[in-house]
């Protein structure tokens, strides 16, 4: 059983390590692991065709996630990024690198839409990294505070009984 789990984990990591190189692609993702992706024109789909590429990330259940995105490119002008139509709450668009931070409350698939234009179709390419981290729900913090309060109450009661 332990070997089966190890083989399944290795298969998941190897499948995600070699992402497809089509302009629009689908990538299986897991929390707290950085995934690399790249956009390269193919014979059937050019890079940023229609000024848009869509990368779909699957494999996450419903929840609250913080998504860190970094994209850099050559001969590509990336103008914006969105996930499921949501714009980032933090976006830094440099001359060659775009970084964005999102908070998402939904289940996958997450559709990352990159908008921009190609400056030289023969040399254009981009690559990026995405990391998705689960964010604790507010109820989790409430339970933590309740537990700490209960521990304080028990400690105070023990101290009073010892006196």
C-alpha positions as CSV (number, residue, x, y, z in Angstrom):
1,X,0.0,0.0,0.0
2,X,2.8,2.4,0.9
3,X,4.5,1.6,-2.5
4,X,1.3,2.4,-4.3
5,X,1.0,5.8,-2.7
6,X,4.7,6.5,-3.5
7,X,4.1,5.5,-7.2
8,X,1.0,7.7,-7.4
9,X,2.8,10.7,-5.9
10,X,5.8,10.2,-8.3
11,X,3.4,10.0,-11.3
12,X,1.6,13.2,-10.2
13,X,4.9,15.1,-9.9
14,X,6.4,13.8,-13.1
15,X,3.2,14.7,-15.0
16,X,3.2,18.2,-13.7
17,X,6.9,18.7,-14.2
18,X,6.6,18.4,-18.0
19,X,3.9,20.8,-18.9
20,X,2.6,21.0,-22.4
21,X,3.9,23.7,-24.8
22,X,0.8,24.6,-26.6
23,X,-0.4,28.1,-26.3
24,X,-3.7,27.0,-24.6
25,X,-3.1,24.1,-22.1
26,X,-4.4,22.3,-19.1
27,X,-2.2,21.6,-16.0
28,X,-2.9,19.4,-13.0
29,X,-2.0,21.3,-9.9
30,X,-1.7,20.7,-6.1
31,X,-1.5,23.1,-3.2
32,X,1.9,24.6,-2.1
33,X,3.9,23.3,-5.1
34,X,5.3,25.7,-7.7
35,X,4.3,24.7,-11.2
36,X,6.1,25.9,-14.3
37,X,4.4,26.5,-17.6
38,X,5.4,27.9,-20.9
39,X,3.7,29.2,-24.0
40,X,5.2,28.3,-27.4
41,X,3.4,28.6,-30.7
42,X,2.4,25.3,-32.3
43,X,1.3,24.5,-35.9
44,X,-2.4,24.6,-34.8
45,X,-2.4,27.5,-32.3
46,X,-0.2,30.5,-32.4
47,X,1.1,32.2,-29.3
48,X,-1.4,34.7,-27.9
49,X,-3.7,34.0,-30.8
50,X,-6.5,36.6,-30.6
51,X,-4.3,38.4,-28.1
52,X,-5.3,35.8,-25.4
53,X,-3.9,32.5,-24.1
54,X,-5.9,30.4,-21.5
55,X,-4.1,28.0,-19.1
56,X,-6.5,25.8,-17.1
57,X,-5.4,24.4,-13.7
58,X,-7.3,21.5,-12.4
59,X,-7.1,19.2,-9.3
60,X,-8.1,21.5,-6.4
61,X,-11.3,21.2,-4.4
62,X,-13.4,24.1,-3.4
63,X,-11.7,26.5,-0.9
64,X,-10.0,29.8,-0.4
65,X,-6.7,30.0,-2.2
66,X,-3.9,32.5,-2.6
67,X,-2.3,32.3,-6.0
68,X,1.1,33.8,-6.8
69,X,1.9,34.2,-10.5
70,X,5.1,35.2,-12.3
71,X,5.4,35.4,-16.1
72,X,8.3,36.5,-18.2
73,X,8.6,36.6,-22.0
74,X,10.7,37.4,-25.0
75,X,9.2,39.4,-27.9
76,X,5.8,39.3,-26.0
77,X,4.0,42.2,-24.5
78,X,1.8,40.8,-21.7
79,X,-0.7,43.5,-20.7
80,X,-2.9,41.7,-18.2
81,X,-3.7,38.5,-16.4
82,X,-6.9,37.2,-14.7
83,X,-8.1,34.0,-13.1
84,X,-11.7,33.0,-13.6
85,X,-12.3,36.6,-14.8
86,X,-10.9,38.1,-11.5
87,X,-8.2,40.6,-11.8
88,X,-5.3,40.4,-9.3
89,X,-5.3,42.6,-6.1
90,X,-1.6,43.1,-6.7
91,X,0.0,43.4,-10.2
92,X,3.6,44.4,-11.0
93,X,4.1,44.7,-14.7
94,X,7.8,45.2,-15.4
95,X,9.6,45.4,-18.8
96,X,10.0,41.6,-19.1
97,X,8.3,40.2,-16.0
98,X,4.7,40.3,-14.8
99,X,3.9,39.3,-11.2
100,X,0.4,39.0,-9.8
101,X,-1.2,37.9,-6.5
102,X,-4.8,36.6,-6.5
103,X,-7.2,35.4,-3.8
104,X,-9.8,32.9,-5.1
105,X,-12.7,31.3,-3.4
106,X,-13.9,28.6,-5.7
107,X,-13.2,25.1,-6.9
108,X,-10.9,24.3,-9.9
109,X,-10.7,24.5,-12.8
110,X,-8.9,27.8,-12.5
111,X,-8.6,29.5,-15.9
112,X,-5.6,31.8,-16.1
113,X,-6.1,34.2,-19.0
114,X,-3.1,36.0,-20.3
115,X,-3.7,39.0,-22.6
116,X,-1.1,40.6,-24.7
117,X,0.5,40.8,-28.1
118,X,3.4,39.2,-30.0
119,X,6.1,41.5,-31.1
120,X,8.0,39.0,-33.3
121,X,6.1,35.8,-34.2
122,X,9.3,33.8,-35.0
123,X,11.0,34.5,-31.6
124,X,8.1,35.0,-29.3
125,X,7.8,32.9,-26.1
126,X,6.9,33.2,-22.5
127,X,7.2,31.1,-19.4
128,X,5.9,31.4,-15.9
129,X,5.5,30.0,-12.4
130,X,2.3,29.6,-10.4
131,X,1.9,28.6,-6.7
132,X,-1.4,28.0,-5.1
133,X,-1.7,28.0,-1.3
134,X,-4.7,27.2,0.7
135,X,-5.8,30.0,3.1
136,X,-7.5,29.0,6.4
137,X,-11.1,29.9,6.6
138,X,-12.3,32.4,9.3
139,X,-13.9,29.5,11.2
140,X,-10.5,28.0,11.7
141,X,-9.2,31.1,13.4
142,X,-12.4,31.2,15.6
143,X,-11.7,27.6,16.7
144,X,-8.1,28.4,17.5
145,X,-9.1,31.4,19.7
146,X,-11.8,29.3,21.4
147,X,-9.2,26.6,22.1
148,X,-6.7,29.1,23.5
149,X,-9.4,30.6,25.7
150,X,-10.4,27.2,27.0
151,X,-6.8,26.4,27.8
152,X,-6.4,29.7,29.7
153,X,-9.6,28.9,31.6
154,X,-8.3,25.5,32.6
155,X,-4.9,26.8,33.6
156,X,-6.5,29.5,35.8
157,X,-8.8,27.0,37.5
158,X,-5.8,24.7,38.2
159,X,-3.9,27.6,39.7
160,X,-6.8,28.6,41.9
161,X,-7.2,24.9,43.1
162,X,-3.5,24.7,44.1
163,X,-3.7,27.8,46.3
